[in-house]
Amino acid sequence: LKSLKYYFLSYRDVGIYQEEATHRIYEDLKAALQPRAIKVTTIYNIRGGIETTCEMGKIPDPD
């Protein structure tokens, strides 16, 4: 868990948009874990009165 924390913190000073950060995290986790389904949700702190939530991926409904 500590390495995952440091991985997330590595995005702190990267000059990219929030959507791009979510996409990179999604792709990295998908490649590392090779899951059947994965969904990444990032929730960013409120800045200027706006809360930002980004989602990438999908979990299929159980049949």
mmCIF file of the N, C-alpha and C atoms, coordinates in Angstrom:
data_MODEL
# 
_entry.id   MODEL 
# 
loop_
_atom_site.group_PDB 
_atom_site.id 
_atom_site.type_symbol 
_atom_site.label_atom_id 
_atom_site.label_alt_id 
_atom_site.label_comp_id 
_atom_site.label_asym_id 
_atom_site.label_entity_id 
_atom_site.label_seq_id 
_atom_site.pdbx_PDB_ins_code 
_atom_site.Cartn_x 
_atom_site.Cartn_y 
_atom_site.Cartn_z 
_atom_site.occupancy 
_atom_site.B_iso_or_equiv 
_atom_site.pdbx_formal_charge 
_atom_site.auth_seq_id 
_atom_site.auth_comp_id 
_atom_site.auth_asym_id 
_atom_site.auth_atom_id 
_atom_site.pdbx_PDB_model_num 
ATOM 1   N N  . LEU A 1 1  ? 0.801   -1.191  0.000   1.00 0.00 ? 1  LEU A N  1 
ATOM 2   C CA . LEU A 1 1  ? 0.000   0.000   0.000   1.00 0.00 ? 1  LEU A CA 1 
ATOM 3   C C  . LEU A 1 1  ? 0.851   1.266   0.000   1.00 0.00 ? 1  LEU A C  1 
ATOM 4   N N  . LYS A 1 2  ? 2.018   1.178   0.617   1.00 0.00 ? 2  LYS A N  1 
ATOM 5   C CA . LYS A 1 2  ? 2.876   2.353   0.673   1.00 0.00 ? 2  LYS A CA 1 
ATOM 6   C C  . LYS A 1 2  ? 3.344   2.748   -0.733  1.00 0.00 ? 2  LYS A C  1 
ATOM 7   N N  . SER A 1 3  ? 3.676   1.748   -1.551  1.00 0.00 ? 3  SER A N  1 
ATOM 8   C CA . SER A 1 3  ? 4.116   2.064   -2.910  1.00 0.00 ? 3  SER A CA 1 
ATOM 9   C C  . SER A 1 3  ? 2.975   2.649   -3.739  1.00 0.00 ? 3  SER A C  1 
ATOM 10  N N  . LEU A 1 4  ? 1.741   2.191   -3.507  1.00 0.00 ? 4  LEU A N  1 
ATOM 11  C CA . LEU A 1 4  ? 0.583   2.750   -4.207  1.00 0.00 ? 4  LEU A CA 1 
ATOM 12  C C  . LEU A 1 4  ? 0.372   4.205   -3.800  1.00 0.00 ? 4  LEU A C  1 
ATOM 13  N N  . LYS A 1 5  ? 0.555   4.483   -2.527  1.00 0.00 ? 5  LYS A N  1 
ATOM 14  C CA . LYS A 1 5  ? 0.452   5.861   -2.039  1.00 0.00 ? 5  LYS A CA 1 
ATOM 15  C C  . LYS A 1 5  ? 1.478   6.748   -2.734  1.00 0.00 ? 5  LYS A C  1 
ATOM 16  N N  . TYR A 1 6  ? 2.720   6.289   -2.825  1.00 0.00 ? 6  TYR A N  1 
ATOM 17  C CA . TYR A 1 6  ? 3.764   7.077   -3.486  1.00 0.00 ? 6  TYR A CA 1 
ATOM 18  C C  . TYR A 1 6  ? 3.485   7.232   -4.981  1.00 0.00 ? 6  TYR A C  1 
ATOM 19  N N  . TYR A 1 7  ? 2.901   6.204   -5.580  1.00 0.00 ? 7  TYR A N  1 
ATOM 20  C CA . TYR A 1 7  ? 2.521   6.297   -6.992  1.00 0.00 ? 7  TYR A CA 1 
ATOM 21  C C  . TYR A 1 7  ? 1.502   7.421   -7.187  1.00 0.00 ? 7  TYR A C  1 
ATOM 22  N N  . PHE A 1 8  ? 0.469   7.461   -6.347  1.00 0.00 ? 8  PHE A N  1 
ATOM 23  C CA . PHE A 1 8  ? -0.535  8.524   -6.449  1.00 0.00 ? 8  PHE A CA 1 
ATOM 24  C C  . PHE A 1 8  ? 0.072   9.892   -6.174  1.00 0.00 ? 8  PHE A C  1 
ATOM 25  N N  . LEU A 1 9  ? 0.950   9.970   -5.195  1.00 0.00 ? 9  LEU A N  1 
ATOM 26  C CA . LEU A 1 9  ? 1.591   11.247  -4.870  1.00 0.00 ? 9  LEU A CA 1 
ATOM 27  C C  . LEU A 1 9  ? 2.503   11.734  -5.993  1.00 0.00 ? 9  LEU A C  1 
ATOM 28  N N  . SER A 1 10 ? 2.977   10.826  -6.840  1.00 0.00 ? 10 SER A N  1 
ATOM 29  C CA . SER A 1 10 ? 3.845   11.234  -7.947  1.00 0.00 ? 10 SER A CA 1 
ATOM 30  C C  . SER A 1 10 ? 3.106   12.112  -8.954  1.00 0.00 ? 10 SER A C  1 
ATOM 31  N N  . TYR A 1 11 ? 1.785   12.068  -8.948  1.00 0.00 ? 11 TYR A N  1 
ATOM 32  C CA . TYR A 1 11 ? 0.993   12.904  -9.854  1.00 0.00 ? 11 TYR A CA 1 
ATOM 33  C C  . TYR A 1 11 ? 0.774   14.311  -9.307  1.00 0.00 ? 11 TYR A C  1 
ATOM 34  N N  . ARG A 1 12 ? 1.204   14.557  -8.100  1.00 0.00 ? 12 ARG A N  1 
ATOM 35  C CA . ARG A 1 12 ? 0.944   15.829  -7.438  1.00 0.00 ? 12 ARG A CA 1 
ATOM 36  C C  . ARG A 1 12 ? 1.523   17.030  -8.186  1.00 0.00 ? 12 ARG A C  1 
ATOM 37  N N  . ASP A 1 13 ? 2.727   16.901  -8.705  1.00 0.00 ? 13 ASP A N  1 
ATOM 38  C CA . ASP A 1 13 ? 3.403   18.023  -9.356  1.00 0.00 ? 13 ASP A CA 1 
ATOM 39  C C  . ASP A 1 13 ? 3.493   17.879  -10.876 1.00 0.00 ? 13 ASP A C  1 
ATOM 40  N N  . VAL A 1 14 ? 2.733   16.954  -11.445 1.00 0.00 ? 14 VAL A N  1 
ATOM 41  C CA . VAL A 1 14 ? 2.742   16.754  -12.895 1.00 0.00 ? 14 VAL A CA 1 
ATOM 42  C C  . VAL A 1 14 ? 1.756   17.734  -13.520 1.00 0.00 ? 14 VAL A C  1 
ATOM 43  N N  . GLY A 1 15 ? 2.185   18.434  -14.552 1.00 0.00 ? 15 GLY A N  1 
ATOM 44  C CA . GLY A 1 15 ? 1.329   19.443  -15.184 1.00 0.00 ? 15 GLY A CA 1 
ATOM 45  C C  . GLY A 1 15 ? 0.401   18.869  -16.232 1.00 0.00 ? 15 GLY A C  1 
ATOM 46  N N  . ILE A 1 16 ? -0.565  18.040  -15.809 1.00 0.00 ? 16 ILE A N  1 
ATOM 47  C CA . ILE A 1 16 ? -1.550  17.481  -16.738 1.00 0.00 ? 16 ILE A CA 1 
ATOM 48  C C  . ILE A 1 16 ? -2.947  17.722  -16.170 1.00 0.00 ? 16 ILE A C  1 
ATOM 49  N N  . TYR A 1 17 ? -3.931  17.602  -17.043 1.00 0.00 ? 17 TYR A N  1 
ATOM 50  C CA . TYR A 1 17 ? -5.317  17.768  -16.614 1.00 0.00 ? 17 TYR A CA 1 
ATOM 51  C C  . TYR A 1 17 ? -5.758  16.569  -15.777 1.00 0.00 ? 17 TYR A C  1 
ATOM 52  N N  . GLN A 1 18 ? -6.786  16.780  -14.972 1.00 0.00 ? 18 GLN A N  1 
ATOM 53  C CA . GLN A 1 18 ? -7.285  15.734  -14.082 1.00 0.00 ? 18 GLN A CA 1 
ATOM 54  C C  . GLN A 1 18 ? -7.761  14.507  -14.858 1.00 0.00 ? 18 GLN A C  1 
ATOM 55  N N  . GLU A 1 19 ? -8.391  14.730  -15.993 1.00 0.00 ? 19 GLU A N  1 
ATOM 56  C CA . GLU A 1 19 ? -8.874  13.611  -16.801 1.00 0.00 ? 19 GLU A CA 1 
ATOM 57  C C  . GLU A 1 19 ? -7.715  12.762  -17.299 1.00 0.00 ? 19 GLU A C  1 
ATOM 58  N N  . GLU A 1 20 ? -6.619  13.408  -17.698 1.00 0.00 ? 20 GLU A N  1 
ATOM 59  C CA . GLU A 1 20 ? -5.442  12.683  -18.182 1.00 0.00 ? 20 GLU A CA 1 
ATOM 60  C C  . GLU A 1 20 ? -4.796  11.886  -17.056 1.00 0.00 ? 20 GLU A C  1 
ATOM 61  N N  . ALA A 1 21 ? -4.747  12.441  -15.865 1.00 0.00 ? 21 ALA A N  1 
ATOM 62  C CA . ALA A 1 21 ? -4.198  11.712  -14.717 1.00 0.00 ? 21 ALA A CA 1 
ATOM 63  C C  . ALA A 1 21 ? -5.032  10.462  -14.439 1.00 0.00 ? 21 ALA A C  1 
ATOM 64  N N  . THR A 1 22 ? -6.347  10.596  -14.491 1.00 0.00 ? 22 THR A N  1 
ATOM 65  C CA . THR A 1 22 ? -7.238  9.455   -14.278 1.00 0.00 ? 22 THR A CA 1 
ATOM 66  C C  . THR A 1 22 ? -7.009  8.395   -15.346 1.00 0.00 ? 22 THR A C  1 
ATOM 67  N N  . HIS A 1 23 ? -6.853  8.820   -16.586 1.00 0.00 ? 23 HIS A N  1 
ATOM 68  C CA . HIS A 1 23 ? -6.614  7.885   -17.686 1.00 0.00 ? 23 HIS A CA 1 
ATOM 69  C C  . HIS A 1 23 ? -5.283  7.152   -17.504 1.00 0.00 ? 23 HIS A C  1 
ATOM 70  N N  . ARG A 1 24 ? -4.240  7.854   -17.108 1.00 0.00 ? 24 ARG A N  1 
ATOM 71  C CA . ARG A 1 24 ? -2.927  7.220   -16.896 1.00 0.00 ? 24 ARG A CA 1 
ATOM 72  C C  . ARG A 1 24 ? -2.976  6.206   -15.752 1.00 0.00 ? 24 ARG A C  1 
ATOM 73  N N  . ILE A 1 25 ? -3.651  6.570   -14.672 1.00 0.00 ? 25 ILE A N  1 
ATOM 74  C CA . ILE A 1 25 ? -3.784  5.652   -13.539 1.00 0.00 ? 25 ILE A CA 1 
ATOM 75  C C  . ILE A 1 25 ? -4.545  4.404   -13.972 1.00 0.00 ? 25 ILE A C  1 
ATOM 76  N N  . TYR A 1 26 ? -5.621  4.600   -14.728 1.00 0.00 ? 26 TYR A N  1 
ATOM 77  C CA . TYR A 1 26 ? -6.415  3.481   -15.243 1.00 0.00 ? 26 TYR A CA 1 
ATOM 78  C C  . TYR A 1 26 ? -5.551  2.551   -16.090 1.00 0.00 ? 26 TYR A C  1 
ATOM 79  N N  . GLU A 1 27 ? -4.806  3.113   -17.026 1.00 0.00 ? 27 GLU A N  1 
ATOM 80  C CA . GLU A 1 27 ? -3.975  2.294   -17.916 1.00 0.00 ? 27 GLU A CA 1 
ATOM 81  C C  . GLU A 1 27 ? -2.877  1.568   -17.146 1.00 0.00 ? 27 GLU A C  1 
ATOM 82  N N  . ASP A 1 28 ? -2.249  2.241   -16.192 1.00 0.00 ? 28 ASP A N  1 
ATOM 83  C CA . ASP A 1 28 ? -1.188  1.609   -15.401 1.00 0.00 ? 28 ASP A CA 1 
ATOM 84  C C  . ASP A 1 28 ? -1.728  0.465   -14.553 1.00 0.00 ? 28 ASP A C  1 
ATOM 85  N N  . LEU A 1 29 ? -2.871  0.670   -13.893 1.00 0.00 ? 29 LEU A N  1 
ATOM 86  C CA . LEU A 1 29 ? -3.463  -0.386  -13.078 1.00 0.00 ? 29 LEU A CA 1 
ATOM 87  C C  . LEU A 1 29 ? -3.942  -1.553  -13.935 1.00 0.00 ? 29 LEU A C  1 
ATOM 88  N N  . LYS A 1 30 ? -4.515  -1.244  -15.088 1.00 0.00 ? 30 LYS A N  1 
ATOM 89  C CA . LYS A 1 30 ? -4.988  -2.289  -15.992 1.00 0.00 ? 30 LYS A CA 1 
ATOM 90  C C  . LYS A 1 30 ? -3.824  -3.152  -16.469 1.00 0.00 ? 30 LYS A C  1 
ATOM 91  N N  . ALA A 1 31 ? -2.697  -2.524  -16.795 1.00 0.00 ? 31 ALA A N  1 
ATOM 92  C CA . ALA A 1 31 ? -1.526  -3.268  -17.260 1.00 0.00 ? 31 ALA A CA 1 
ATOM 93  C C  . ALA A 1 31 ? -0.897  -4.089  -16.130 1.00 0.00 ? 31 ALA A C  1 
ATOM 94  N N  . ALA A 1 32 ? -0.834  -3.519  -14.938 1.00 0.00 ? 32 ALA A N  1 
ATOM 95  C CA . ALA A 1 32 ? -0.182  -4.203  -13.821 1.00 0.00 ? 32 ALA A CA 1 
ATOM 96  C C  . ALA A 1 32 ? -1.029  -5.343  -13.254 1.00 0.00 ? 32 ALA A C  1 
ATOM 97  N N  . LEU A 1 33 ? -2.339  -5.137  -13.164 1.00 0.00 ? 33 LEU A N  1 
ATOM 98  C CA . LEU A 1 33 ? -3.212  -6.111  -12.515 1.00 0.00 ? 33 LEU A CA 1 
ATOM 99  C C  . LEU A 1 33 ? -3.855  -7.094  -13.478 1.00 0.00 ? 33 LEU A C  1 
ATOM 100 N N  . GLN A 1 34 ? -4.027  -6.699  -14.726 1.00 0.00 ? 34 GLN A N  1 
ATOM 101 C CA . GLN A 1 34 ? -4.702  -7.486  -15.759 1.00 0.00 ? 34 GLN A CA 1 
ATOM 102 C C  . GLN A 1 34 ? -6.046  -8.045  -15.261 1.00 0.00 ? 34 GLN A C  1 
ATOM 103 N N  . PRO A 1 35 ? -6.929  -7.154  -14.776 1.00 0.00 ? 35 PRO A N  1 
ATOM 104 C CA . PRO A 1 35 ? -8.222  -7.616  -14.256 1.00 0.00 ? 35 PRO A CA 1 
ATOM 105 C C  . PRO A 1 35 ? -9.217  -7.896  -15.377 1.00 0.00 ? 35 PRO A C  1 
ATOM 106 N N  . ARG A 1 36 ? -10.278 -8.610  -15.050 1.00 0.00 ? 36 ARG A N  1 
ATOM 107 C CA . ARG A 1 36 ? -11.355 -8.817  -16.022 1.00 0.00 ? 36 ARG A CA 1 
ATOM 108 C C  . ARG A 1 36 ? -12.129 -7.532  -16.246 1.00 0.00 ? 36 ARG A C  1 
ATOM 109 N N  . ALA A 1 37 ? -12.271 -6.748  -15.189 1.00 0.00 ? 37 ALA A N  1 
ATOM 110 C CA . ALA A 1 37 ? -12.961 -5.458  -15.269 1.00 0.00 ? 37 ALA A CA 1 
ATOM 111 C C  . ALA A 1 37 ? -12.321 -4.524  -14.253 1.00 0.00 ? 37 ALA A C  1 
ATOM 112 N N  . ILE A 1 38 ? -12.263 -3.242  -14.607 1.00 0.00 ? 38 ILE A N  1 
ATOM 113 C CA . ILE A 1 38 ? -11.673 -2.261  -13.701 1.00 0.00 ? 38 ILE A CA 1 
ATOM 114 C C  . ILE A 1 38 ? -12.355 -0.916  -13.914 1.00 0.00 ? 38 ILE A C  1 
ATOM 115 N N  . LYS A 1 39 ? -12.531 -0.196  -12.823 1.00 0.00 ? 39 LYS A N  1 
ATOM 116 C CA . LYS A 1 39 ? -13.093 1.149   -12.882 1.00 0.00 ? 39 LYS A CA 1 
ATOM 117 C C  . LYS A 1 39 ? -12.287 2.014   -11.922 1.00 0.00 ? 39 LYS A C  1 
ATOM 118 N N  . VAL A 1 40 ? -11.782 3.128   -12.412 1.00 0.00 ? 40 VAL A N  1 
ATOM 119 C CA . VAL A 1 40 ? -11.002 4.055   -11.599 1.00 0.00 ? 40 VAL A CA 1 
ATOM 120 C C  . VAL A 1 40 ? -11.810 5.335   -11.445 1.00 0.00 ? 40 VAL A C  1 
ATOM 121 N N  . THR A 1 41 ? -11.987 5.764   -10.213 1.00 0.00 ? 41 THR A N  1 
ATOM 122 C CA . THR A 1 41 ? -12.675 7.015   -9.908  1.00 0.00 ? 41 THR A CA 1 
ATOM 123 C C  . THR A 1 41 ? -11.727 7.891   -9.113  1.00 0.00 ? 41 THR A C  1 
ATOM 124 N N  . THR A 1 42 ? -11.498 9.107   -9.595  1.00 0.00 ? 42 THR A N  1 
ATOM 125 C CA . THR A 1 42 ? -10.665 10.062  -8.867  1.00 0.00 ? 42 THR A CA 1 
ATOM 126 C C  . THR A 1 42 ? -11.550 11.226  -8.441  1.00 0.00 ? 42 THR A C  1 
ATOM 127 N N  . ILE A 1 43 ? -11.402 11.614  -7.191  1.00 0.00 ? 43 ILE A N  1 
ATOM 128 C CA . ILE A 1 43 ? -12.156 12.737  -6.636  1.00 0.00 ? 43 ILE A CA 1 
ATOM 129 C C  . ILE A 1 43 ? -11.144 13.783  -6.210  1.00 0.00 ? 43 ILE A C  1 
ATOM 130 N N  . TYR A 1 44 ? -11.243 14.956  -6.800  1.00 0.00 ? 44 TYR A N  1 
ATOM 131 C CA . TYR A 1 44 ? -10.287 16.026  -6.539  1.00 0.00 ? 44 TYR A CA 1 
ATOM 132 C C  . TYR A 1 44 ? -10.877 17.029  -5.559  1.00 0.00 ? 44 TYR A C  1 
ATOM 133 N N  . ASN A 1 45 ? -10.010 17.605  -4.741  1.00 0.00 ? 45 ASN A N  1 
ATOM 134 C CA . ASN A 1 45 ? -10.440 18.600  -3.761  1.00 0.00 ? 45 ASN A CA 1 
ATOM 135 C C  . ASN A 1 45 ? -11.111 19.782  -4.443  1.00 0.00 ? 45 ASN A C  1 
ATOM 136 N N  . ILE A 1 46 ? -11.997 20.410  -3.709  1.00 0.00 ? 46 ILE A N  1 
ATOM 137 C CA . ILE A 1 46 ? -12.726 21.565  -4.225  1.00 0.00 ? 46 ILE A CA 1 
ATOM 138 C C  . ILE A 1 46 ? -11.764 22.731  -4.422  1.00 0.00 ? 46 ILE A C  1 
ATOM 139 N N  . ARG A 1 47 ? -11.777 23.294  -5.637  1.00 0.00 ? 47 ARG A N  1 
ATOM 140 C CA . ARG A 1 47 ? -10.976 24.471  -5.961  1.00 0.00 ? 47 ARG A CA 1 
ATOM 141 C C  . ARG A 1 47 ? -11.896 25.458  -6.650  1.00 0.00 ? 47 ARG A C  1 
ATOM 142 N N  . GLY A 1 48 ? -11.992 26.639  -6.118  1.00 0.00 ? 48 GLY A N  1 
ATOM 143 C CA . GLY A 1 48 ? -12.865 27.645  -6.708  1.00 0.00 ? 48 GLY A CA 1 
ATOM 144 C C  . GLY A 1 48 ? -14.332 27.285  -6.600  1.00 0.00 ? 48 GLY A C  1 
ATOM 145 N N  . GLY A 1 49 ? -14.693 26.479  -5.609  1.00 0.00 ? 49 GLY A N  1 
ATOM 146 C CA . GLY A 1 49 ? -16.084 26.101  -5.416  1.00 0.00 ? 49 GLY A CA 1 
ATOM 147 C C  . GLY A 1 49 ? -16.545 24.956  -6.298  1.00 0.00 ? 49 GLY A C  1 
ATOM 148 N N  . ILE A 1 50 ? -15.626 24.321  -7.040  1.00 0.00 ? 50 ILE A N  1 
ATOM 149 C CA . ILE A 1 50 ? -16.000 23.241  -7.952  1.00 0.00 ? 50 ILE A CA 1 
ATOM 150 C C  . ILE A 1 50 ? -15.308 21.950  -7.519  1.00 0.00 ? 50 ILE A C  1 
ATOM 151 N N  . GLU A 1 51 ? -16.109 20.912  -7.294  1.00 0.00 ? 51 GLU A N  1 
ATOM 152 C CA . GLU A 1 51 ? -15.574 19.590  -6.993  1.00 0.00 ? 51 GLU A CA 1 
ATOM 153 C C  . GLU A 1 51 ? -15.504 18.802  -8.293  1.00 0.00 ? 51 GLU A C  1 
ATOM 154 N N  . THR A 1 52 ? -14.393 18.132  -8.533  1.00 0.00 ? 52 THR A N  1 
ATOM 155 C CA . THR A 1 52 ? -14.212 17.385  -9.768  1.00 0.00 ? 52 THR A CA 1 
ATOM 156 C C  . THR A 1 52 ? -14.110 15.895  -9.469  1.00 0.00 ? 52 THR A C  1 
ATOM 157 N N  . THR A 1 53 ? -14.902 15.097  -10.189 1.00 0.00 ? 53 THR A N  1 
ATOM 158 C CA . THR A 1 53 ? -14.837 13.645  -10.102 1.00 0.00 ? 53 THR A CA 1 
ATOM 159 C C  . THR A 1 53 ? -14.672 13.106  -11.515 1.00 0.00 ? 53 THR A C  1 
ATOM 160 N N  . CYS A 1 54 ? -13.655 12.282  -11.719 1.00 0.00 ? 54 CYS A N  1 
ATOM 161 C CA . CYS A 1 54 ? -13.404 11.677  -13.031 1.00 0.00 ? 54 CYS A CA 1 
ATOM 162 C C  . CYS A 1 54 ? -13.506 10.162  -12.894 1.00 0.00 ? 54 CYS A C  1 
ATOM 163 N N  . GLU A 1 55 ? -14.119 9.514   -13.896 1.00 0.00 ? 55 GLU A N  1 
ATOM 164 C CA . GLU A 1 55 ? -14.244 8.061   -13.904 1.00 0.00 ? 55 GLU A CA 1 
ATOM 165 C C  . GLU A 1 55 ? -13.761 7.504   -15.229 1.00 0.00 ? 55 GLU A C  1 
ATOM 166 N N  . MET A 1 56 ? -13.140 6.324   -15.148 1.00 0.00 ? 56 MET A N  1 
ATOM 167 C CA . MET A 1 56 ? -12.650 5.647   -16.347 1.00 0.00 ? 56 MET A CA 1 
ATOM 168 C C  . MET A 1 56 ? -12.881 4.158   -16.155 1.00 0.00 ? 56 MET A C  1 
ATOM 169 N N  . GLY A 1 57 ? -13.399 3.493   -17.172 1.00 0.00 ? 57 GLY A N  1 
ATOM 170 C CA . GLY A 1 57 ? -13.635 2.061   -17.113 1.00 0.00 ? 57 GLY A CA 1 
ATOM 171 C C  . GLY A 1 57 ? -15.070 1.740   -16.770 1.00 0.00 ? 57 GLY A C  1 
ATOM 172 N N  . LYS A 1 58 ? -15.344 0.437   -16.675 1.00 0.00 ? 58 LYS A N  1 
ATOM 173 C CA . LYS A 1 58 ? -16.704 -0.005  -16.403 1.00 0.00 ? 58 LYS A CA 1 
ATOM 174 C C  . LYS A 1 58 ? -16.667 -1.377  -15.751 1.00 0.00 ? 58 LYS A C  1 
ATOM 175 N N  . ILE A 1 59 ? -17.546 -1.565  -14.798 1.00 0.00 ? 59 ILE A N  1 
ATOM 176 C CA . ILE A 1 59 ? -17.749 -2.868  -14.177 1.00 0.00 ? 59 ILE A CA 1 
ATOM 177 C C  . ILE A 1 59 ? -19.058 -3.415  -14.744 1.00 0.00 ? 59 ILE A C  1 
ATOM 178 N N  . PRO A 1 60 ? -19.015 -4.573  -15.424 1.00 0.00 ? 60 PRO A N  1 
ATOM 179 C CA . PRO A 1 60 ? -20.250 -5.102  -16.009 1.00 0.00 ? 60 PRO A CA 1 
ATOM 180 C C  . PRO A 1 60 ? -21.244 -5.538  -14.936 1.00 0.00 ? 60 PRO A C  1 
ATOM 181 N N  . ASP A 1 61 ? -22.527 -5.415  -15.254 1.00 0.00 ? 61 ASP A N  1 
ATOM 182 C CA . ASP A 1 61 ? -23.581 -5.856  -14.347 1.00 0.00 ? 61 ASP A CA 1 
ATOM 183 C C  . ASP A 1 61 ? -23.568 -7.378  -14.264 1.00 0.00 ? 61 ASP A C  1 
ATOM 184 N N  . PRO A 1 62 ? -23.760 -7.934  -13.066 1.00 0.00 ? 62 PRO A N  1 
ATOM 185 C CA . PRO A 1 62 ? -23.827 -9.400  -12.957 1.00 0.00 ? 62 PRO A CA 1 
ATOM 186 C C  . PRO A 1 62 ? -25.099 -9.917  -13.628 1.00 0.00 ? 62 PRO A C  1 
ATOM 187 N N  . ASP A 1 63 ? -24.983 -11.040 -14.271 1.00 0.00 ? 63 ASP A N  1 
ATOM 188 C CA . ASP A 1 63 ? -26.146 -11.613 -14.979 1.00 0.00 ? 63 ASP A CA 1 
ATOM 189 C C  . ASP A 1 63 ? -27.086 -12.305 -14.047 1.00 0.00 ? 63 ASP A C  1 
# 
